[in-house]
């Protein structure tokens, strides 16, 4: 069973609908014990990292999520659900995040419209080309983004995909059982659904 963490994220219904469409056996929950007992976890997200961290803290999730990742269970973070995996965020003042991944969440630079809203390409790193999460998704495929901040990873080896928007930033990271994407697969049509389908297949292994 895949636990989809419900901490009030606005994209939760769309994520649940998309996962159900690709055959996921899921349970939406705000209970840390249910998450701890789950075979896999999805952390959706939209909004600000500070608000997200406060909500996760209130639910008792800030210790549970890193524990589950360390235990080796499949984990997928989406948008802000990717950002809070990093050490700190600069959004609305520097603050701690979950600290699972080394790096900083920074604001997209000026010179183009911020937030980035719309379709953009994801280019794979060489090491990610054969990863099962990306099966049947061509390099350079377009995905749907809505964000003002991006993840600056201190570990370039975990960067699975990059996107250009004023700068080149990490739009997908993969480390062992953990995967996270800055874009919204639930809004990204065929290839977004394929990514979710691939994640569900990984959970079934």
ZIBEL-V395665 format. One record per backbone hydrogen bond with DSSP energy under -1.0 kcal/mol. CO is the residue of the C=O (numbers start at 1). NH is the residue of the N-H. E is the energy in kcal/mol with one decimal. If there is no record, write none. Layout:
CO&NH&E / CO&NH&E
//
This chain:
1&39&-1.7 / 1&40&-1.3 / 2&27&-2.3 / 3&42&-2.6 / 4&29&-2.3 / 9&12&-1.5 / 11&15&-2.3 / 12&16&-2.7 / 13&17&-2.4 / 14&18&-2.3 / 15&19&-2.6 / 16&20&-2.5 / 17&21&-2.0 / 18&22&-1.4 / 19&24&-2.5 / 20&23&-1.5 / 25&2&-2.9 / 27&4&-2.4 / 29&6&-3.2 / 31&35&-1.9 / 32&36&-2.5 / 33&37&-1.7 / 40&3&-2.9 / 41&76&-2.1 / 42&5&-2.4 / 43&78&-2.5 / 48&52&-2.1 / 49&53&-2.9 / 50&54&-2.2 / 51&55&-2.3 / 52&56&-2.6 / 53&57&-2.4 / 54&58&-2.3 / 55&59&-1.6 / 56&61&-2.9 / 57&60&-1.0 / 61&65&-2.5 / 63&67&-1.4 / 64&68&-2.5 / 65&69&-2.1 / 66&70&-2.6 / 67&71&-1.7 / 68&73&-1.7 / 69&72&-1.4 / 74&41&-2.3 / 75&179&-2.4 / 76&43&-2.9 / 77&181&-2.5 / 78&81&-2.8 / 79&82&-1.9 / 79&83&-1.9 / 80&84&-2.4 / 82&85&-1.5 / 83&86&-1.8 / 84&98&-2.8 / 85&100&-1.2 / 85&101&-2.7 / 86&99&-1.9 / 87&97&-3.1 / 88&105&-1.9 / 89&95&-2.1 / 90&93&-1.6 / 95&89&-2.4 / 102&154&-2.5 / 103&88&-1.4 / 104&152&-3.2 / 105&90&-2.5 / 106&150&-3.1 / 116&147&-1.9 / 118&145&-3.1 / 120&143&-2.6 / 122&140&-2.2 / 123&162&-2.6 / 128&131&-1.8 / 131&134&-1.8 / 132&135&-1.2 / 134&137&-1.8 / 138&141&-1.5 / 141&122&-1.9 / 143&120&-2.2 / 144&184&-3.1 / 145&118&-2.6 / 147&116&-2.8 / 148&108&-3.1 / 150&106&-2.6 / 152&104&-1.9 / 155&158&-1.4 / 156&159&-1.1 / 158&174&-2.6 / 160&125&-2.1 / 161&171&-2.0 / 161&172&-1.5 / 162&123&-3.0 / 163&169&-2.6 / 167&165&-3.1 / 169&163&-2.2 / 171&182&-2.3 / 172&160&-2.2 / 172&161&-1.9 / 173&180&-2.3 / 175&178&-2.7 / 177&75&-2.0 / 178&175&-2.8 / 179&77&-2.0 / 180&173&-2.7 / 181&79&-2.9 / 184&187&-1.6 / 185&188&-1.4 / 188&192&-1.2 / 189&193&-2.5 / 190&194&-1.9 / 191&195&-2.0 / 192&196&-1.9 / 193&197&-2.7 / 194&198&-2.7 / 195&199&-2.2 / 196&200&-2.4 / 197&201&-2.1 / 198&202&-2.1 / 199&203&-2.0 / 200&204&-1.2 / 202&205&-1.0
//
